[in-house]
Amino acid sequence: MEAYSRAGFPYGAAEIFSLMQHMGFEPCSAFWTFLLQRSLNRQWLEKTNYIVFGLGDSGYHKYNFVAKKLDKRLADLGGTIILERGLGDDQHSSGYEGSLDPWMSSLWTMLYNKNPKFFPKGLNIFVSDMKIIGQPKVEITYLDSNAVHSQPSTQIDLKLLEKDIVRCRTMLSAKKSNDKSKPDYFLKLVKNQPITRASYDKDVRHLEFEPLLSTDDNLSQCLVEASLFQFPSTLRRLFATMLIFCEPGNVRKLWDDYYDSLSEDYRKQYGCVERVQNMVLIDIRVFLESMSKKLSDYDLPNVSSHIDLQSRGYREVQEEYSINVEYEDLHAPDSLNLDQKFAYDEIMRHVDENIPGVFFIDGPGGTGNTFLYKALLANIRVRGLIALATTTSGVAANNMPRGRTAHSRFGIPPNLDNNSMCNITKQSGKAQLLREAKVIIWDEAAMAKRQAVEAVDRTMQDITDEKLSFGGKIMVMGGDFIQVLPVVRRGTRAQIVDSSLQMSPLWASVKRLRLNINMRAVNDPWFSDFLLRVGDGKEETLDESFIRIPDNMSISYTDKTNSVDALIDAIFPSLQSNGVGSKFIISRAILSTKTESVDEINNKLIERFYGE
């Protein structure tokens, strides 16, 4: 590998590289040094096709690191992958061949389809190791726990037992055998000890199991243990799993014995006993139906139809339908200013007429964005519709009724690209909630990367099967492009601008609703206009880099002591007389970029008060 003429790399008819990363093999350092050099441009391999298959062990942190790194680097240099990257895993029940053999079959099929002339006798795939796929690479020894030296027991038919265990191992849970003449064997893993060093190239483990019979006593013990450290929602899923696969003899007794644990979270939220039971049963019913079972198949209470919410069984939907609307939020439209009222009426018109739309509430700080959002949320929810409140930051989420961060609500992945999708499955309760939502409000969207918004758009279209923006929902985004833009780690100005929502293709379909009236500075219109001019880039600048602060907003600097005293006098005039009332103190503040400056100013203020 190290002696290979790398200059001819992109021009060879066919190149095969074998790269190793563990001890005892050639490190290929010269190859990587060449491949990772910055002088190689992104078009260097634009006419080169490549495939990658890696061998690794998922028991290690850097599983198939070399294959993944090579694949990414070749793609970065313009190469085109013509077969999905394959990753062999020694942890697979058939070893790495379990992934390699199907991958090789796909490779030969792809090559045959592209160049059939090289296969005059047609495609005849033969993989010598194909016969071993599905066979476990483990050694099982059956021990008699009563024997002194743990010799193999002569009291049981070991061959028959092994046959039944292998049958159970290969059985799919969704196709459980009904043949009662062949009993299932339930084993509990009690020991999983690695017996090789982490640096060794094989992960060899010593496993020990204990027999676990499918009896109600064992199911009961399982629920006891799980209730000590699992959330109630997880317990409900476990309970439903037991109903489907373990066939308990007395279902009602298990229900009665562990109902308190199954319903703990709902009992804390709701006072109605019947409502709580309903919600627990609906959660269990949802999981049963996902496995083609019914609640009526088991000896469980019936769901009370008169309090069955319009949730279709999903807890996430139930919670949104059960939100209490605050009186002041419901009547907030009566107090909206002209800009807010125009935006409110336009969005509610789309709600009433069932018209999809994407809006952006462009409101600088102090123009009443949150007040408008609360009015919209309350008046949509009071109509029996779902309106979701999301924000980019957790602090802003606390200001919204039932607010959640966008990353939590939509499952936005931490590492984004131009094709990212959110981590939501179409069968989940979160997906059902997004389908039923009428309006989605996303505050501080201007701070989010456009890739995050685009990922939500793609996910909504996929979940709803609607090829409209955000799946045809009424999407209300908001924020202020004058404030903090998306954070790009070590990003250039161009990269930060490119990540802005305004650079997204979605922006062309967004209707922008501007809020111009600053409610915090309603008695100081000059200052409000000054902020807008700064944000719009219309205020006077020095060298196009600095904004000139007006004289009436600045304190002339002489020296540190006198300048700080002048600043305190300007912000807290006549402190000894005015400082008696708390209203005067909490209505003004001096901000600083450094903690030591804050401490220094606070000490000066304290010295000016009467007394100690």
N, C-alpha and C positions, 0 to 999 in steps of 0.2 A: 504493500500500500504506500509506504513512504517513498519508494523508488519510482512510483508512477509519475508519468509526465503530465502534470496537472494543466499545463497550457493547452493541451488538446482536449480537455474535459468536455466542453460543450459541443465538440464537433465529431465525437466518436459515434459510430453506428450503434453500438450497444455497450454499455458499461455496467459492470456489477461490482459493487463495493461491499465488503464485509467489515463492519466496524465493531470493536469490542470496547467495553468500558470497565470490566472488572480485572482483578489482579491476575498476572500471569500471561497476559496477552499484550500484543502491540498497541500502544496508546493512540496511535494515529494523530499525534500532536501536529505534525507538519501539515497533514490534510486539513485539520480544523483551522489551523492558522491561516492557510490559504483561503478556505471557504468563508471565513468570517472577516476577512479584510474589508475595510470600508471602501476601498477603491472599486469594488465590484458594484456595478449599478443594477437597478431593478429590471433592466431589460436583458441582462447578460444571458439568461437561460430562456428567453421568451419563445424560442423555437425548439425547446427541449421538453420531451415527455419523460415522466419518471414514476416509479412506484416504490413504496417502502414497506417492508415487513420487519417488525422488531421482535426480539425474543427477550422475555423478562419474567419477573416474578412479582406479582402484585402484593406479596408480603413485605416488599421493600418500599421505602418512601419514594425513591426515584424510579418507579416502575416504567420501564421502556423509555427512559429519558433520552437515550441516543437517537432512537427512531423518531420520537416526537420532535427533537431538536433539529434533526436532519430534514424532516418533512417541512417544518416551518421555514428553515433557511432556504431550501430549494424553491419554495413558493415565493419567498421574499425576493428572490433573484429572478423571478419571472417564469419559473418552470411550471409545467402543467401536469398535475397528477391525473393519471388515467385509470386508476383503480383505487378504491378507498383504502386508506392505510390499514394494514393488518397488525395486530398486536398479539403475539403469542404469550401465554401465561402458564407457567409451571404449576400454578395453583388449580388450573382447570382439571376436572376429573380425568381427562385423557391426556394431560400434559399439554405442551405447546402445540402438539399435532392437532388438538381439538380445534384450534384456530387456523393453523397453517394449511391443513388439508382442504377445508372449504375455500380458503383464500386462493390456494393454488388452482382449484377447480374453476373459480371465477376468473383467474388470470388466463388460463388456457382458453376458456370460452370467449373472453374479450379479445384475445389475440386471434382466435379463429374468425371471429366476426369482422375484425379489421383487415385481416390478410388471409382469406381462405385459400389462396393459391399455394401457401406454404404447408397446407394440410391436404395433399392430394387424396388421401384415404379417408378424409373426414376427421371429425373430432373424436378421439378415442382416449378418454382420460382414464389413467390408471394410477392410483396413488397407493404405494405398497403398504403404507401404514393406515389406510382407511379402515381396515378391519378392527383396529383397536379403539376407534372412537366410541365413546360411551362406556368403556370399561374402566373401572376405578383403579388408580395407581396407589392403592393402599394395601397394607397387609392387616387382616383382621384375625385376632386370636381370641377364642372364646374361653373365659376363665370361670371356674367355679369358686365363688366367694367363700364357700365353706371348706374348701380344700386347704390343707396346711401349706403346701408349696404352690398354690394356684396352678395346679396341673389342669389340663383340659378335662372337662367333666365327661364322665361316661354315662351320666344319667339322662342326657338329652341327645337327640339325633342331630349332630352338628351339621351334616350335609343339608338336612331339611331346613334347619334354622338359617343357615347361610343362604339357601335358595329363597326363603321368604324375606330375608333382610334385603337381598339384592332386588327382589321384586318391589319391595316398598321403596327402595332408593330411586328406582327408575320410574315410579308411578307419579303421574302429574296429579297435583292436589285437586284440580278441577275435574278429573276423571277417576275419582276414588272407586275402587272395586267394591261391589256389593256382594262378593262371594264370601260368605261367612265361614266357609270351610277352610279358608286360608287367613288365619288371624294376622292382624297387623302387629308390629312390634314397635313400641314407643320407647325411645331411648333419650335420656337426659345427659347432656354433655356436662361432666363434672370436672374435667381436667383437660387443659389445652396448653401443653408446655413445649416451647421450642427447645430442641436438643442440639441445635447447631448455632454457632456464633453468627452475629448479624453480618459479619464480613464474609461469611461462607456463601458460595454461589448457589446453594440449595437450601430451601427452607424445610427442614425435617422436624416434625412435631410428634409428641406423644399424646395421644388422645385417650381418655377414659370415659365410659358411659355407664349410667345406671339404668336399669329397666324402669320404665314409667308406664304403668298400666292405664288404659283408658277407662278410668272409673270416676264416679262423681267425687270421691274423696280426693283424688289427685287434682281434679279440676278445681275443687274448692281450695285446696292448698295453693294452687297456682294463683288464684284470685287473691288469696290472702297476701302472698308475697308481692304480687304486682301492685296491690293497693297501697303498699308502704312507700313506693317511690314513683309510681306512674300517675299521670294526670287522668282525671275522670274521662276525658274524651278518648284517651288511649285504652282505658279499661272497657269502655263500651265497644270499641272495635275488637278487643280481645274476647269479650263475652260473645259477640256475634260470630267470631271465628270458631269458638268452642261449639256453638250451636251447629255450625255447618260441618265441621270436620271431626268433632269428638263424640257427637251423639250422646249427650248426657241423659241419664235415665230419668232424673227428676228436675226438669227445667225450672218449674215454678219455685222449687226450694232454693235453687241457686239464685234466682231473681230476688226472692224475698231476703235471703241472707246477705246479699251484697248490693242491694238497691241503694243504700245510703252512700256507698262509695261510688257507685255508678252515676249518681245524681248530685254529687257534692257541689259542683260548680254552678249548676242551675238553681239549687236551693239557696245559694248565696245571692243570686240575682233576682229571683222571683219569689213572691210570697204565696202564690196560688199552688196548692199541692197538686191539683189535677193538671195544671199547666206544666209543672215540672215533670211529672210522669209522662205526659204527652211528648215532651221534647226528648226525653231519654229514649222512649220507644221509637220515635221518628228517626233518631240517629242510628239505632240498631236496625231499623227497617231499611234504611238507605244502603247499609253495607250488605244486608241479606239480599236485597234485590240486585245488587251488583254481581252477586254470585248465583243468580237465578233462583233464589229462595224467597219465601214470603213470611211475613210476621205471623200469619195465621197457621203456618206449618208447625208452630211450637206453642206450648202451653204458657202463653204470656198474656197480660192484660191487653185489651183492645185500645186503639187510639180513639180518643173522644173527638168525634167529628166536629162538634160545635165549637171547639177551641183549636182545631187544627189550622195553624196559620197558613197563609198563602206561600208557604216556603218550599213546597214540593219536597220537604224532608231534609233540607240542608240547614245546619245550625247557623252558618254565616248569613244566610238569607233571613232566618228567623230573627237574628239580632238586629238587622237593619229595619225590619218591619216593626220591631218593638220599641223603637226610639221614641222617647217622649219629647214633644215640641215645646220649647219655652214660649211663654205668652209674649214677652217683649220681642222675641225674634219673629213671631207670627205677625205682629203689628208693626214691625220695622219699616215696611214699605211706605207707611204714612209719614215717615221722617226722612225719607231719602231726598237728597238734593237733585238738581236737574240732571246732572250727568249720571248719577246712580240710578235715577228713575228711568232714564232712557235705556240704560243697559238692562235693568230689571225687566222692563216691559218687553224688550226684544227677545230676551231669553225665555220668558214665560209664554210668549206667543208661540215659540217653537214647541214648548211643552204642551200647550193646549191644542195646537194643531198637528201634533205628532210629526214635526219636521226635523230631520237630522240637521246638525249644524256644529261648527267648531268656532268658538269665540276665544278672544284673548282680552281680558280686562287689563288695560294698560294704565296702572295707577301708581304714581310715585307715592312715597311714604307720606301718610297723613291724609290721603284722599278718600279713605273709608272703604278699602277693599274688603276687609274682614266683615264690616257691618253689612255690606252688600251680599257677601257669601251667606251669612247667617240668615238674612231675609229670604234668599233663594232656597236654601236648604229647608227652612221651616215650612214655607208655603208649598214646596213640592212634596215633602213628606206628609203633610197634613192631608193631602189628596190620596193617600194610600200608595204613593209611588216611592221608589227607592232612589235616593240621591246620595252619592258617595262623596265624602269630603277627604281629599288627600292633599298633602303638602310635600315640598322637597325636603324640608328640615323638620326635626322633631319638635323644636320650640314652637313653630307656627302651627303644628298639628294640635297642640294643647289649646289653641285659641278657637278651634273649630269644633262644633258639636259632633261627637263621635269621629273626630279626625284621626287619620292614620298617615304615616309617611308613604310616599309613592312606592318606595322600594319594598315596604311591607305589604301594601295593598296589591301591587301588580307583580311582585316577585321579580323585580328588575335585577338582572345579574350584575355582579360587581365589575366584571371586565366586559366592556362593550365594544362592539364593532358595528359596521354598517349593515350587518345582517342578523343582529342579535334578536332573540325571542325571549319573552319572559318565562320564568319557571312556574308555569301553571298548566296542569293537565286538564283536558277538556271535560273529564268526568268528575272533577273535584267540586267541592262546595264553593270554592272561590270563583271557579269558572261560571257556575250557575248564578252566583251573585252578580257577576259582571254582565251576564246575559239579561238578567231581570232589571238591572239598573236603568233608570230613565235618563238621569243626568250624572255626569262625573265632573266634579270641581277639583282642579289641581292648582293650588296656590303656589307661588314662588317658582312657577315653571320656567321663568327666565333664568333661574339659577341652575336648572337641570341641563345636562348635555342633550343636544338634539338627538343623539343616538338612543338615549333613554326614552324620549318621547316617541321616536320612530319604532322602537321595540314594542312599546305599549300599543301603538297603532297596528302593527303587524299581528300582535297577539290577539287584540280585540277582533280583528277581521277573521282570524282563524277560529276563535271561540264561537263567534256569532254566525260564521259562514256567510258574512256579508262583505262584499268588496267595496264598501264605502269607508270613508275616513273614520277611524275608531269604531268600525263595525256598525255605523249608522247611529251611534249614540249622540246625545247632545253633550258635547265636550266643552267645558268652560275652564280655560286656563287663565292664569293671572300672574302678575308680577310687575317688575320695574327694571327695564334694561339699563336704567341710570345707575342702579345699585350693583351688587356683586354679580359678575358673570360666572359661567361655569368654571370650576376649578380644573385646570389641566396641569398635572404634575410636571414641573419643569418645562412647561409649554411656552412656545413663543407667542407673540401677539397674534400672528396669523393663525396659529393652532387654536388659540382661545376664541378668536372670532369665528373660525370654522365650526367650533363646537356649539355655537349659539343657536337657539331655536330659530332665529330669523334666517339662518342659512339652510334650513331644512326644506325639502320639497313640499312638506306639509304647509309651510307658511303661506303659500299662494292661495290656499283654500280657507285660511283663517280670517274671520271677520273681527277687526280690531275695534274695541270699544274703549274710548279714552276717558279717564277721570281726571279733570283739571282743577277741581276745587279742593284746596288743601284745608281740611276741617280743623287741623291743629293750628294753622296760622290764619284762621279766618279773620282775625283782627289785625293782621299784618300782611296785607296783600302784596306789598313790595317784596318782602322776603320770600313769599310763595312764588312770585314771578321770577325772582332771582334764581331759585332752585331749578325751576323749569328751564331757564335760559342756560344754566350750567349743564343740565342733562341733555339738552338739545344741541349743545356745542355752539351756542350763540353769544355767550358771555365773552367779554374782552379777555384775551390771553396774552402771555408773554412768551415769545419764541414758540408758540403753538404747543407748549408743554406745560405751562403754569397758568393758573387763573388768578387774576388780580383781585384780591379781597378788597371790597369797598372800605373806605376810611372809617365809616360809622360802624363797621363790624370788626375792627382790629384794634389792638392795644399796641401803641408804639413801644419798641424795645429800647431801654436805656441800659440797665444792668439787670441781673437775675432777680435780686431781692426787690428792687423798686417795681420791676415789671410784673412780678407775681402779685405784689400788693395791689397794683393798679388793676390787675385782672380780677382779684377778689372783690375790690371795691365796686367794679362794674357789674359783676354778677350778683353779689350779695351786698347791696348798698345799706348803710346804717344797720349793720348786722346786730349790734348790741340791742337796738330797740326792736327791729323787725324779727330778730331770731327768736323772740319769745313764743310766737305761734308756729306750729309744725307746718301749716299750709305754706308759709313763706319758704321754708327750707326745702320741702319736697317738690316745689314747683320749679326749681332751677338746679343746675349741676355744672361742674367743670369736668371735662373729659381729658384724658391724657393717654398717650400711647405706652407709657412706662409705669410700672407699679411704684417705683421709688418716687416718681413725681407726684403720684396720687397721695402717697403717705406724707410727703412734704407739705402739700397743699392742705391736706386734712389737719395736720398738726398746727399750721398757721391759723386755720379757721377755729380750731378748738381754743387756741390762745386768746382769740378775740371775744369769746363768750365770757359772761360774768361768772364768777365762782370758779370752783375747781373743774 
